[in-house]
Amino acid sequence: MKKEIDPHGFIVSPEAAASFHDGGIVILHTGKGTLFTANKAGARVWHGVEQRLPSEAIAEEISSVYQLAQTTAREHTLRFLAQLERHALIRREVAS
């Protein structure tokens, strides 16, 4: 069974602040005071969320940049987005 990607995408939580660096990204949840780190691929996913790109577009970029099979890139992107959402760093964008 294929995992479906939410076509509406995600938005950054107002309680999240990110800092990009050569090795990736550090994200602070200002409300909880917790830090999260991710590698360069994670930083690309975060940047896609900041740009309000659909999840599928983020996965396509990951696939292209890192020369991964589309299914592998989709799987990794979905997993990372789920982690960000679980930690309240992003939330699903609600269609208006």
Secondary structure, DSSP 8 states (H G I E B T S, - for coil): ------TT-EEE-TTEEEEEETTEEEEEETTTTEEEEE-HHHHHHHHHHHTT--HHHHHHHHHHHTT--HHHHHHHHHHHHHHHHHTTSEEE----
